[in-house]
Amino acid sequence: KIPADKVLVALYQSAGELLAQSDRIDEAITLLKDGIAKVPANKAVSPLYQIAGELLARAGRTDEAIALLKDGIAKIPADKAVFSLYQSAGELLAQAGRIEEAIALLKDGIAKIPADKVVVSLYQSAGELLSQVGRIDYPLS
């Protein structure tokens, strides 16, 4: 039996992706945010945060995308399913020139997400940003 929240997330995700493919980005974002509000905050809902964040960024609403991704990070218990929210928020922060904030966020993800191979990409991203600001010998953990 599939849990109800997973089914609901799948429906919101599919509908949001279809709207986005039809260039109905604002409608897709609204729908995905509605799904986020209706589904309990657990790892199953992380794709809704991820897709909505990507669409917001694509629409030039970077600050809103970062805020939404950070909201997902704050609400969803740390798990490897949340790693993509850390990764995306870190990338958007870095693109916005907020390097120190991006590094801090990635370090937070490294500290909170249980050890798994997905965490390696957070280390890589944080390391690249640290090297950009000349802090090559700075510890990540």
VMD Tcl script that draws the C-alpha trace (Angstrom):
set ca {
  {0.00 0.00 0.00}
  {1.39 3.41 -1.00}
  {1.16 6.08 1.74}
  {-1.36 8.81 0.94}
  {1.22 11.60 1.12}
  {3.40 9.90 -1.51}
  {0.44 9.59 -3.86}
  {-0.51 13.22 -3.28}
  {3.08 14.36 -3.88}
  {3.21 12.35 -7.11}
  {-0.01 13.99 -8.33}
  {1.20 17.51 -7.50}
  {4.60 16.78 -9.02}
  {3.13 15.43 -12.28}
  {0.65 18.28 -12.62}
  {3.33 20.87 -11.85}
  {5.72 19.39 -14.39}
  {2.99 19.29 -17.06}
  {2.13 22.95 -16.43}
  {5.82 23.89 -16.60}
  {6.24 21.98 -19.88}
  {3.35 24.03 -21.26}
  {5.15 27.25 -20.23}
  {2.58 27.87 -17.52}
  {5.32 28.50 -14.98}
  {3.38 30.73 -12.56}
  {0.52 28.21 -12.43}
  {3.00 25.39 -11.85}
  {4.66 27.29 -9.00}
  {1.29 28.05 -7.40}
  {0.21 24.42 -7.68}
  {3.49 23.11 -6.23}
  {3.30 25.58 -3.34}
  {-0.25 24.40 -2.70}
  {1.03 20.83 -2.55}
  {3.78 21.86 -0.14}
  {1.16 23.45 2.12}
  {-1.12 20.40 2.05}
  {1.35 17.53 2.40}
  {2.98 16.88 5.78}
  {6.63 17.97 5.87}
  {8.54 14.74 5.36}
  {11.07 13.52 2.83}
  {8.30 12.61 0.36}
  {7.52 16.31 -0.20}
  {11.11 17.34 -1.05}
  {10.55 16.97 -4.85}
  {7.82 19.62 -4.68}
  {10.23 22.04 -3.01}
  {12.93 21.16 -5.53}
  {10.80 21.64 -8.64}
  {9.18 24.83 -7.33}
  {12.63 26.21 -6.49}
  {13.91 25.42 -9.98}
  {10.90 27.07 -11.60}
  {11.18 30.16 -9.41}
  {14.86 30.48 -10.33}
  {14.08 30.01 -14.01}
  {11.47 32.79 -13.71}
  {14.14 35.11 -12.28}
  {12.71 34.94 -8.75}
  {15.98 33.81 -7.18}
  {15.41 35.22 -3.69}
  {12.00 33.56 -3.54}
  {13.53 30.27 -4.74}
  {16.23 30.43 -2.06}
  {13.66 31.21 0.63}
  {11.46 28.30 -0.47}
  {14.36 25.84 -0.55}
  {15.52 27.01 2.90}
  {11.95 26.57 4.15}
  {12.02 22.96 2.95}
  {15.38 22.42 4.62}
  {14.00 23.79 7.89}
  {10.77 21.77 7.82}
  {11.80 18.40 6.42}
  {13.80 16.15 8.75}
  {17.44 15.78 7.62}
  {17.70 12.87 5.21}
  {19.50 12.16 1.96}
  {16.27 13.11 0.16}
  {16.79 16.71 1.36}
  {20.33 16.94 0.00}
  {19.09 18.34 -3.33}
  {17.47 21.25 -1.50}
  {20.81 22.09 0.12}
  {22.60 21.69 -3.22}
  {20.16 23.88 -5.14}
  {19.97 26.58 -2.47}
  {23.78 26.64 -2.25}
  {24.10 27.02 -6.02}
  {21.54 29.83 -6.14}
  {23.20 31.63 -3.23}
  {26.58 31.37 -4.97}
  {25.13 32.63 -8.27}
  {23.68 35.59 -6.36}
  {27.15 36.37 -5.01}
  {26.25 35.26 -1.48}
  {29.24 32.90 -1.25}
  {29.68 32.92 2.53}
  {25.98 32.16 3.02}
  {26.23 29.34 0.46}
  {29.24 27.85 2.26}
  {27.46 28.03 5.62}
  {24.37 26.35 4.18}
  {26.36 23.55 2.55}
  {28.31 22.99 5.79}
  {24.98 22.76 7.61}
  {23.84 20.09 5.14}
  {27.08 18.17 5.60}
  {26.61 18.24 9.37}
  {22.92 17.29 9.39}
  {22.43 14.78 6.59}
  {23.37 11.24 7.62}
  {26.53 9.97 5.94}
  {25.72 8.86 2.43}
  {27.32 9.11 -0.98}
  {25.01 12.04 -1.88}
  {26.74 14.15 0.78}
  {29.93 13.98 -1.30}
  {28.50 16.52 -3.75}
  {27.85 18.93 -0.86}
  {31.52 18.60 0.13}
  {32.55 19.21 -3.49}
  {30.35 22.30 -3.84}
  {31.51 23.73 -0.52}
  {35.13 23.03 -1.42}
  {34.78 24.80 -4.77}
  {33.25 27.86 -3.09}
  {35.92 27.90 -0.39}
  {38.63 27.84 -3.05}
  {36.92 30.74 -4.86}
  {37.29 32.87 -1.74}
  {40.82 31.66 -1.03}
  {40.01 29.51 1.99}
  {41.51 26.29 0.66}
  {42.58 24.93 4.04}
  {39.28 25.65 5.80}
  {37.76 22.54 7.47}
  {34.29 21.49 6.34}
  {33.35 19.36 9.29}
}
mol new
graphics top color blue
foreach p $ca { graphics top sphere $p radius 0.5 }
foreach p [lrange $ca 0 end-1] q [lrange $ca 1 end] { graphics top cylinder $p $q radius 0.2 }
display resetview
